Structure formats: structure tokens, C-alpha cells
Amino acid sequence: MKRKDVREWVSKWDIDAVILIYNLLLKRKDELETEDEIMLMEETKKEIRRRVYARNFK
């Protein structure tokens, strides 16, 4: 997976889904083994920040 593809994929999700996936990955943080899992966690975290930041400026 490429980071750009993951970012586009995550940006299409509902915010509740983004938060859910991030929390599930956060619980498994010690067990994350693949680069894809780590990249997905990083991109969900960034997406949450982007949406919070965008909401504050509406």
C-alpha cells in the first residue's frame, strides 16, 4: 500500500469510523507488526486531526 492511497481511502470514511479504527489500532499498538498497520494508524490519526482542525475554522 502507498501512503497516498491510504490517505485517500481514510478520508472517505465517516469520522466515527476513523475514530473506531484508530482506537482499535491503538489497543494493538504493541502488537503492530506490518508497515501497513503502522501506516494506517498514522493516517487515521492525521485524519482525525485534519477534521478537528477543519471543524474549528467553520
C-alpha positions as CSV (number, residue, x, y, z in Angstrom):
1,M,0.0,0.0,0.0
2,K,1.1,3.5,-0.7
3,R,0.6,6.3,1.9
4,K,-1.3,8.4,-0.6
5,D,-3.7,5.6,-1.3
6,V,-4.3,5.0,2.4
7,R,-4.8,8.7,3.0
8,E,-7.4,8.9,0.2
9,W,-9.1,5.8,1.5
10,V,-9.3,7.0,5.1
11,S,-10.6,10.5,4.0
12,K,-13.7,8.9,2.6
13,W,-14.7,7.4,5.9
14,D,-17.2,8.8,8.4
15,I,-15.4,10.4,11.4
16,D,-16.9,7.7,13.7
17,A,-15.3,5.0,11.6
18,V,-11.9,6.8,11.6
19,I,-12.0,7.1,15.4
20,L,-13.1,3.5,15.8
21,I,-10.3,2.2,13.6
22,Y,-7.7,4.4,15.3
23,N,-8.8,3.2,18.8
24,L,-8.7,-0.5,17.7
25,L,-5.2,0.0,16.3
26,L,-4.1,1.9,19.4
27,K,-5.1,-1.0,21.6
28,R,-2.9,-3.2,19.4
29,K,-0.1,-0.8,19.3
30,D,2.4,-3.1,20.9
31,E,1.4,-5.9,18.5
32,L,1.6,-3.9,15.3
33,E,3.9,-5.7,13.0
34,T,3.4,-4.7,9.4
35,E,4.2,-1.4,7.8
36,D,0.7,-1.3,6.5
37,E,-0.8,-1.4,10.0
38,I,1.5,1.3,11.3
39,M,0.8,3.5,8.2
40,L,-2.9,3.0,8.7
41,M,-2.7,4.1,12.3
42,E,-0.6,7.2,11.4
43,E,-3.0,8.2,8.7
44,T,-6.2,7.7,10.8
45,K,-4.5,9.9,13.5
46,K,-3.7,12.6,10.9
47,E,-7.3,12.4,9.5
48,I,-8.8,13.0,13.0
49,R,-6.5,16.0,13.4
50,R,-7.4,17.3,9.9
51,R,-11.2,17.1,10.6
52,V,-10.9,18.6,14.1
53,Y,-8.8,21.5,12.6
54,A,-11.3,22.0,9.8
55,R,-14.3,22.0,12.2
56,N,-12.6,24.7,14.3
57,F,-12.5,27.0,11.4
58,K,-16.1,26.6,10.2
